[in-house]
Each structure stands twice: as structure tokens, then as C-alpha cells.
């Protein structure tokens, strides 16, 4: 049996027996009649599911609807299987088969930059994939500054993104920055060549470097392990930063083990192939057939292709995009604006922590008190010095006056002593005047 509801004056619904119900919530306490005869006080509490835990699903729907953009760059000498590996990674014919140039054909004189874009969809998720190829890198006799066109291309993409950020309307910003760079190393089995070291030194602050040992099926397992150790030693010696799988707090043991396993395989020794071959047991796999057997691309016992795909596509593609945006691009943007003379005003949009602000004010107050104390001490010392100078001058004046008075007294004393001796000896006190009087009288007579 259902209750009938009537709308009250304040917008609440009233049941047939007079009980009020607000937005479907139930009263937490029974109604108590008021002693004064006024309306009863009804206490309400919020119950039920609010729904902010659904935010990840909202972000997921928005991301799927908007789609994703990812740009990767492949760098290495010709013939190392860069195009084949890209086709193998994304399981698509992005690169058509290349025909070898005849000996009479003209070779390019500089490193060329080629971009290929494709829209890939998997389980309703759309990805705008852009692959930047660098044909001609390392193919010349003189490879000096062969990395310069690549650096200029990466910085030009940063410039384009910065120009889009500075527009008035920033609703549609196309992210064409390079998020990952697969650098293919020749399977020599020795160590990195000077061109490999210099390339990584020039680009490790502008792009996520992922070193890859190409055509690893030409090396034995022991040679691959020794070659990886030498490459990592050279990278550490030259302070080159390569992309490492990040770890986060509160990760489960499986995710931590996966990140550790991927980090342990860098640099990846890969084999690329987009052709299906039959194994001895009748299976069709992607790989390469040799007289001694079949190298399976998707077999982790044969190469590290699965780990490379897992890091680049399956697990850490978003981390590559975030690190490019938050670290590499921001560092380049800061240097660019500083070189242009743009100075950041730290007082604008500065987040203030009350505790740190109180600490800063206390430090400033203590510094002000110390400055005032030093100034007061300086003034006091100056006044003391002036007073001492005045006292010293007065003392010298008193000593000089004392000497003058003493000399005058000594002179008077000497005069009195002289007069006393004359009186005692019976001589007149002024003999000079008596002689003059007599002489004058004598002259008169």
C-alpha cells in the first residue's frame, strides 16, 4: 500500500498522516511533539550512494570520445629494420615494403625527416599514431652533426605547440610533439659507437629515449647479455637519461614486478617481422625462418619484442605523454622564454601555504629586528665616540689652562721672592727710577 503525498509550502512532500519527506531521505529521529505547540523539529541525514567514485568512468568516457594522439620517432642506420618493427608493433601495414635503390640512383646528402600518420582503432579506442622516420642517419662517410636535423625537428614541434598555447582560442590544440624515440643500435656486440653516444647526449633532454638493439637474432644469448651490459655502462658513464618505467605508491606486487621486469630488459633486443611462418609443430607465428629454426617475434624466450610493446603501447604510453609534457616540454619552454627575456613574476598566481607564510614573516621580522639592533648599536657607538672625543678635548683644554695658571703662579712667586730678597737686603725696590731722578736733577742744576 502506498502513501499519498501532498506538496507543502516549503517544497517538501507530506504524507497522508502529515509526515514530511525531503528529497526521498528518511527521518533519522522520530517526531517529538513540541511543548510550546510549534511545528515539530525533524532531523534529517543523507543516505544512499553519492557517486563521485564514478569520476574515473567519466574520464574514461571522455577520453574514449576524444581519442588519443601519440607520436614516436625511429632513428637508426638504414637496414636495421625500423619500418618492419613499427609495422610489427602496431600490427598494421603502416610502412609499405621498400625497394632497394639501384647503384646509379642519387643518394640524399642530408638526413631527411618523414612523417606518416594513421588512425588506429582497437576495442572502440581511437589512436592518432604518427611515426617520424629519419632516413639517411648514419649512412654518410662524414656523419658530423647528422643529428642536427632531428633536434631541429623536435624543437620545431615544441615551437608549434608553444604557439598554439599562446593563442587567444586554445580549444583545439594538436599535440604533435615527439613522445618517444626508438634509437636502433647495430648488433655489433662491442659497445656504443661515437655517433650513438653523441646522438643520445644531444636528444636525451628533449625526448624519451628508448634504446633498441636491432636484429638481435644475429647474436647469441650470452652476446646479447654482454652487449646490454656494455651499452648501459656507456650510458651511465656519459650521464645519458633514458626512459625508465615509473613506479607509484600503493602499487600492487604484480605491477611492481612488471615494472622491474621491463626495466631489467632495457635496452631491448628485438626482432621484427610482419610475416607469418610455420613452426615445426605446425603453428603459424610472426617470425623469421632460418635453416636452423624459426625465430618467433612474440616469444619472450627469443627476443624482447613483447616487453618493448608492453612498455611502449600497453602500459606506459600515457606516462610517455605525461613525461614529455610535464618535464621535457616544460624545461624547454622555460629555457625558451628566459632566452627571449621573459621573466616570471613569482608573486602572480603563487600558492601560499599559511605555515610557510608565517615562517617567512617570522624570519623577515627577526631579520628586521636584527637590522634595527645593529643600527642602534652603531648609533650608540658613534655617540659614545663623539662624547669621548669631546671629553678628551675638554681634558686637554683643562690641562693647558692648568699649565698656564701654574706658569703664571710660578712667575708671580718668583717676583715676590725677588722683592723679598731686596727688602731684606735694604735695597730700594725701584733703583732704576731713583737713578733716573738723580740724573734728571743733576742735569737741571
C-alpha positions as CSV (number, residue, x, y, z in Angstrom):
1,X,0.0,0.0,0.0
2,X,1.4,3.4,-1.0
3,X,1.2,6.7,0.8
4,X,-0.4,9.7,-0.8
5,X,1.8,12.8,-1.0
6,X,0.9,16.5,-0.9
7,X,3.2,19.3,-1.6
8,X,3.8,21.6,1.3
9,X,4.5,25.4,1.3
10,X,8.3,25.0,1.6
11,X,8.5,22.5,-1.2
12,X,8.7,19.3,0.9
13,X,6.2,16.4,0.4
14,X,3.8,15.5,3.1
15,X,2.3,12.0,3.5
16,X,-1.3,11.4,4.3
17,X,-0.6,11.3,8.0
18,X,1.3,14.6,8.0
19,X,4.8,13.3,8.0
20,X,7.3,15.3,5.9
21,X,9.8,13.7,3.5
22,X,12.7,15.6,2.0
23,X,14.0,14.5,-1.4
24,X,13.4,10.9,-0.6
25,X,15.5,10.8,2.6
26,X,14.1,9.2,5.7
27,X,14.0,10.9,9.1
28,X,16.7,9.8,11.5
29,X,14.7,10.5,14.6
30,X,11.0,10.1,15.4
31,X,8.9,13.2,15.6
32,X,8.7,14.7,19.1
33,X,5.7,17.0,19.8
34,X,6.7,20.4,20.9
35,X,5.7,21.6,24.4
36,X,5.1,25.1,23.1
37,X,2.8,23.9,20.4
38,X,5.1,24.9,17.5
39,X,5.9,22.6,14.5
40,X,7.9,19.5,15.3
41,X,11.7,19.5,14.6
42,X,12.6,16.9,12.1
43,X,16.3,15.9,11.8
44,X,17.5,14.5,8.5
45,X,20.6,12.6,7.4
46,X,21.9,12.0,3.9
47,X,22.0,8.4,3.0
48,X,22.5,6.4,-0.2
49,X,25.1,6.5,-2.9
50,X,26.5,9.9,-3.9
51,X,28.5,8.9,-6.9
52,X,31.9,10.8,-7.0
53,X,33.6,7.4,-7.2
54,X,32.3,7.3,-10.8
55,X,34.7,10.0,-11.8
56,X,37.3,7.6,-13.4
57,X,34.5,6.2,-15.6
58,X,33.6,9.8,-16.6
59,X,37.2,10.5,-17.5
60,X,37.3,7.2,-19.4
61,X,34.2,8.0,-21.4
62,X,35.6,11.5,-22.2
63,X,39.0,10.1,-23.3
64,X,37.5,7.5,-25.5
65,X,35.2,10.0,-27.1
66,X,38.0,12.5,-27.7
67,X,40.6,9.9,-28.8
68,X,44.4,9.9,-28.2
69,X,47.4,11.2,-30.0
70,X,50.8,9.6,-29.9
71,X,54.0,10.4,-31.9
72,X,57.0,8.2,-32.0
73,X,60.3,8.6,-33.7
74,X,62.6,5.9,-35.1
75,X,66.3,6.7,-35.6
76,X,69.0,4.4,-36.8
77,X,71.1,3.5,-39.8
78,X,69.4,2.0,-42.9
79,X,68.8,-1.7,-42.9
80,X,68.2,-2.1,-39.2
81,X,64.5,-2.9,-39.6
82,X,62.9,0.3,-38.3
83,X,59.9,0.2,-40.6
84,X,59.4,-3.5,-40.0
85,X,59.4,-3.1,-36.3
86,X,56.8,-0.3,-36.4
87,X,54.5,-2.5,-38.5
88,X,55.1,-5.3,-36.1
89,X,54.4,-3.1,-33.0
90,X,51.0,-1.8,-34.2
91,X,50.1,-4.8,-36.3
92,X,49.4,-2.7,-39.3
93,X,51.0,-2.1,-42.7
94,X,51.9,1.5,-41.9
95,X,55.1,1.3,-43.9
96,X,54.9,-0.2,-47.4
97,X,57.7,-2.5,-48.5
98,X,60.8,-0.6,-49.5
99,X,62.5,-1.3,-52.8
100,X,66.3,-1.0,-52.7
101,X,67.7,1.8,-54.7
102,X,69.8,1.0,-57.8
103,X,73.6,1.8,-57.6
104,X,73.2,4.6,-60.1
105,X,70.5,6.4,-58.0
106,X,71.4,9.6,-56.3
107,X,71.7,9.3,-52.5
108,X,70.4,12.1,-50.3
109,X,73.1,14.4,-48.9
110,X,71.5,15.1,-45.5
111,X,69.2,13.4,-43.0
112,X,65.6,13.6,-44.2
113,X,62.6,13.8,-41.9
114,X,59.5,11.9,-43.0
115,X,56.2,11.6,-41.1
116,X,53.5,9.1,-41.5
117,X,50.1,9.3,-39.7
118,X,47.4,6.7,-39.3
119,X,44.2,6.3,-37.4
120,X,44.1,3.0,-35.5
121,X,41.1,1.7,-33.6
122,X,41.1,-1.1,-31.1
123,X,38.1,-2.1,-29.0
124,X,36.4,1.3,-29.6
125,X,39.5,3.3,-28.7
126,X,40.9,5.6,-31.4
127,X,44.5,6.4,-31.6
128,X,46.1,9.0,-33.9
129,X,49.5,7.5,-34.5
130,X,52.3,9.5,-36.1
131,X,55.7,7.9,-36.9
132,X,58.6,10.2,-37.7
133,X,61.3,8.4,-39.7
134,X,64.9,9.7,-40.3
135,X,66.2,8.0,-43.4
136,X,69.9,8.7,-44.1
137,X,71.0,8.9,-40.4
138,X,74.5,7.4,-40.1
139,X,74.7,6.4,-43.7
140,X,77.3,9.0,-44.8
141,X,81.1,8.9,-44.7
142,X,81.1,12.1,-42.6
143,X,78.3,11.9,-40.0
144,X,79.3,15.1,-38.2
145,X,76.1,16.9,-36.9
146,X,73.9,14.3,-38.6
147,X,71.6,14.6,-35.5
148,X,71.1,18.4,-36.1
149,X,68.1,18.0,-38.4
150,X,66.5,15.6,-35.9
151,X,67.0,18.1,-33.0
152,X,65.6,20.9,-35.1
153,X,62.5,18.9,-36.0
154,X,61.8,18.1,-32.3
155,X,62.3,21.7,-31.3
156,X,60.1,22.9,-34.2
157,X,57.3,20.7,-32.8
158,X,57.8,22.3,-29.4
159,X,57.6,25.7,-31.1
160,X,54.4,24.8,-32.8
161,X,52.8,23.6,-29.5
162,X,54.0,26.8,-27.7
163,X,52.5,28.9,-30.4
164,X,49.2,27.1,-30.0
165,X,49.3,27.6,-26.3
166,X,49.8,31.4,-26.8
167,X,46.7,31.8,-29.0
168,X,43.6,33.5,-27.8
169,X,41.4,30.5,-28.6
170,X,43.1,27.3,-27.3
171,X,40.2,24.9,-27.7
172,X,41.8,22.9,-30.4
173,X,45.4,22.2,-29.7
174,X,47.1,19.5,-31.8
175,X,49.8,17.7,-29.8
176,X,52.4,16.8,-32.5
177,X,55.3,16.6,-30.0
178,X,57.5,13.5,-30.1
179,X,56.6,11.4,-27.2
180,X,59.1,8.5,-27.6
181,X,62.3,7.9,-29.7
182,X,63.3,4.4,-30.6
183,X,67.0,4.5,-31.2
184,X,68.2,1.4,-33.1
185,X,71.7,0.2,-32.2
186,X,73.7,-2.0,-34.6
187,X,74.2,-5.5,-33.2
188,X,78.0,-5.3,-33.1
189,X,78.3,-6.9,-29.7
190,X,81.0,-4.5,-28.6
191,X,79.8,-1.1,-27.3
192,X,78.2,2.1,-28.4
193,X,79.8,4.0,-31.3
194,X,80.7,7.7,-31.0
195,X,77.7,8.7,-33.2
196,X,75.4,6.7,-30.8
197,X,76.8,8.4,-27.8
198,X,76.7,11.9,-29.3
199,X,73.1,11.4,-30.6
200,X,71.9,10.4,-27.2
201,X,73.7,13.3,-25.5
202,X,72.0,15.8,-27.9
203,X,68.5,14.4,-27.5
204,X,68.1,12.9,-24.0
205,X,66.8,16.2,-22.6
206,X,64.3,16.7,-25.4
207,X,62.7,13.3,-25.9
208,X,62.1,10.0,-24.2
209,X,65.0,7.8,-25.4
210,X,64.4,4.1,-25.7
211,X,67.5,2.2,-26.9
212,X,66.8,-0.9,-29.0
213,X,69.2,-3.5,-30.2
214,X,68.2,-4.2,-33.8
215,X,68.3,-7.7,-35.4
216,X,69.1,-9.4,-32.1
217,X,68.8,-12.8,-33.8
218,X,72.3,-12.3,-35.1
219,X,73.7,-12.6,-31.6
220,X,73.7,-15.4,-29.1
221,X,72.0,-15.1,-25.7
222,X,75.4,-14.6,-24.0
223,X,76.4,-12.0,-26.5
224,X,73.1,-10.1,-26.0
225,X,73.6,-10.0,-22.2
226,X,77.2,-8.8,-22.5
227,X,76.2,-6.2,-25.2
228,X,73.4,-4.9,-22.9
229,X,75.8,-4.5,-20.0
230,X,78.3,-2.5,-22.2
231,X,75.5,-0.3,-23.5
232,X,74.2,0.5,-20.0
233,X,77.8,1.2,-18.8
234,X,78.3,3.7,-21.7
235,X,75.0,5.4,-21.0
236,X,75.8,5.7,-17.3
237,X,79.3,7.0,-18.0
238,X,78.1,9.8,-20.3
239,X,75.2,10.7,-17.9
240,X,72.5,10.0,-20.5
241,X,69.0,9.8,-19.3
242,X,66.8,7.1,-20.9
243,X,63.2,6.4,-20.2
244,X,62.6,4.2,-17.1
245,X,59.3,2.6,-16.2
246,X,57.9,4.7,-13.4
247,X,56.5,3.3,-10.2
248,X,53.9,4.8,-7.9
249,X,52.9,4.4,-4.3
250,X,50.3,1.9,-3.3
251,X,51.1,-0.3,-6.3
252,X,50.3,-3.9,-6.1
253,X,53.1,-6.5,-6.2
254,X,52.2,-7.6,-9.7
255,X,52.6,-4.0,-11.1
256,X,55.9,-3.6,-9.3
257,X,57.2,-6.9,-10.6
258,X,56.1,-6.0,-14.1
259,X,57.9,-2.6,-13.9
260,X,61.0,-4.2,-12.5
261,X,60.9,-6.9,-15.2
262,X,60.6,-4.3,-18.0
263,X,63.4,-2.1,-16.6
264,X,65.6,-5.2,-16.5
265,X,65.3,-5.8,-20.2
266,X,66.5,-2.3,-21.3
267,X,68.0,-1.9,-23.9
268,X,65.5,-4.2,-25.7
269,X,67.0,-6.8,-28.0
270,X,64.2,-7.1,-30.7
271,X,63.4,-8.9,-33.8
272,X,60.8,-7.5,-36.2
273,X,58.7,-9.4,-38.7
274,X,55.2,-8.9,-40.1
275,X,55.1,-12.2,-42.0
276,X,53.6,-15.4,-40.8
277,X,55.8,-18.5,-40.8
278,X,55.1,-22.1,-39.8
279,X,57.0,-23.7,-37.0
280,X,58.0,-27.4,-36.8
281,X,54.9,-28.2,-34.7
282,X,52.6,-26.6,-37.3
283,X,51.9,-23.3,-35.6
284,X,51.7,-20.0,-37.6
285,X,53.6,-17.3,-35.9
286,X,55.1,-14.0,-36.7
287,X,58.8,-14.5,-37.1
288,X,61.7,-15.3,-39.3
289,X,62.5,-18.8,-40.7
290,X,66.1,-19.9,-40.9
291,X,67.7,-23.2,-41.8
292,X,68.3,-23.9,-38.2
293,X,64.8,-23.0,-36.9
294,X,62.3,-20.2,-36.5
295,X,62.7,-17.0,-34.5
296,X,59.3,-16.1,-33.1
297,X,58.7,-12.4,-32.6
298,X,56.1,-12.8,-29.9
299,X,58.1,-15.4,-27.9
300,X,59.8,-13.8,-24.9
301,X,62.4,-16.6,-24.9
302,X,63.5,-15.5,-28.4
303,X,63.6,-11.6,-28.1
304,X,62.4,-8.7,-26.0
305,X,59.7,-7.5,-28.5
306,X,56.9,-8.3,-26.2
307,X,58.5,-6.3,-23.4
308,X,59.0,-3.3,-25.7
309,X,55.4,-3.4,-26.9
310,X,54.2,-3.8,-23.3
311,X,56.1,-0.7,-22.2
312,X,55.6,1.5,-25.3
313,X,51.9,0.6,-26.1
314,X,50.2,-1.3,-23.4
315,X,51.4,0.0,-20.1
316,X,53.3,3.3,-20.3
317,X,52.1,5.1,-23.3
318,X,50.3,7.7,-21.1
319,X,53.4,8.0,-18.9
320,X,55.4,8.8,-22.0
321,X,53.0,11.5,-23.0
322,X,52.9,13.0,-19.4
323,X,56.7,13.0,-19.0
324,X,57.0,14.7,-22.4
325,X,54.5,17.4,-21.4
326,X,55.4,17.9,-17.7
327,X,59.2,17.6,-17.8
328,X,60.8,17.7,-21.2
329,X,58.5,20.3,-22.8
330,X,58.4,22.5,-19.6
331,X,62.2,22.5,-19.3
332,X,62.5,23.5,-23.0
333,X,59.7,26.1,-22.6
334,X,61.4,27.7,-19.6
335,X,64.7,28.0,-21.4
336,X,63.0,29.4,-24.5
337,X,61.1,32.1,-22.6
338,X,64.1,33.0,-20.5
339,X,66.3,33.4,-23.7
340,X,63.5,35.7,-25.0
341,X,63.8,37.9,-22.0
342,X,60.5,36.8,-20.3
343,X,60.9,36.9,-16.5
344,X,58.4,35.1,-14.4
345,X,56.7,37.2,-11.7
346,X,56.7,34.9,-8.7
347,X,54.0,37.0,-6.9
348,X,51.4,36.2,-9.5
349,X,49.3,33.0,-9.0
350,X,51.5,32.0,-6.2
351,X,50.1,29.3,-3.9
352,X,50.6,30.3,-0.3
353,X,50.9,27.9,2.5
354,X,49.9,29.6,5.8
355,X,52.5,27.8,7.8
356,X,55.3,28.6,5.3
357,X,53.9,32.2,5.1
358,X,54.1,32.6,8.9
359,X,57.6,31.1,8.9
360,X,58.7,33.6,6.2
361,X,57.1,36.5,8.1
362,X,58.8,35.4,11.3
363,X,62.2,35.2,9.5
364,X,61.6,38.6,8.0
365,X,60.6,40.1,11.4
366,X,63.7,38.6,13.0
367,X,65.9,40.0,10.3
368,X,64.2,43.4,10.7
369,X,64.8,43.3,14.5
370,X,68.4,42.3,13.9
371,X,68.9,45.1,11.5
372,X,67.4,47.6,13.9
373,X,69.5,46.3,16.7
374,X,72.7,46.6,14.6
375,X,71.7,50.2,13.6
376,X,71.1,51.1,17.3
377,X,74.4,49.7,18.3
378,X,76.1,51.6,15.5
379,X,74.4,54.9,16.6
380,X,75.2,54.2,20.2
381,X,78.9,53.5,19.4
382,X,79.0,56.7,17.3
383,X,77.6,58.8,20.1
384,X,79.9,57.3,22.6
385,X,82.9,58.0,20.4
386,X,81.7,61.6,19.9
387,X,81.3,62.0,23.7
388,X,84.7,60.5,24.4
389,X,86.2,62.9,21.8
390,X,84.6,65.9,23.5
391,X,85.7,64.8,26.9
392,X,89.2,64.3,25.6
393,X,89.2,67.7,24.1
394,X,87.9,69.3,27.4
395,X,90.5,67.4,29.3
396,X,93.3,68.7,27.1
397,X,91.9,72.3,27.4
398,X,91.8,71.9,31.2
399,X,95.4,70.6,31.2
400,X,96.5,73.6,29.0
401,X,94.7,76.1,31.3
402,X,96.2,74.4,34.3
403,X,99.7,74.7,32.9
404,X,99.1,78.4,32.0
405,X,97.9,79.2,35.5
406,X,100.7,77.2,37.1
407,X,103.3,79.1,35.0
408,X,101.6,82.4,36.0
409,X,101.7,81.5,39.6
410,X,105.3,80.4,39.4
411,X,106.2,83.8,37.8
412,X,104.3,85.7,40.5
413,X,106.1,83.6,43.1
414,X,109.4,84.4,41.6
415,X,108.7,88.1,41.6
416,X,107.6,88.0,45.2
417,X,110.7,86.1,46.2
418,X,112.8,88.7,44.3
419,X,111.1,91.6,46.1
420,X,111.5,89.9,49.4
421,X,115.2,89.5,48.9
422,X,115.6,93.1,48.0
423,X,113.6,94.3,51.1
424,X,115.7,92.1,53.3
425,X,119.0,93.4,51.8
426,X,118.0,97.1,52.2
427,X,118.0,97.9,48.6
428,X,115.2,100.0,47.1
429,X,112.6,98.2,45.3
430,X,112.9,100.5,42.2
431,X,116.5,101.5,41.8
432,X,116.2,102.3,38.2
433,X,113.6,105.1,38.8
434,X,115.9,106.7,41.6
435,X,118.9,106.8,39.3
436,X,116.9,108.5,36.6
437,X,115.6,111.1,39.1
438,X,119.0,111.9,40.2
439,X,120.3,112.2,36.7
440,X,117.5,114.5,35.8
441,X,118.1,116.7,38.8
442,X,121.8,116.8,38.1
443,X,121.1,118.0,34.6
444,X,118.8,120.7,35.9
445,X,121.4,122.1,38.3
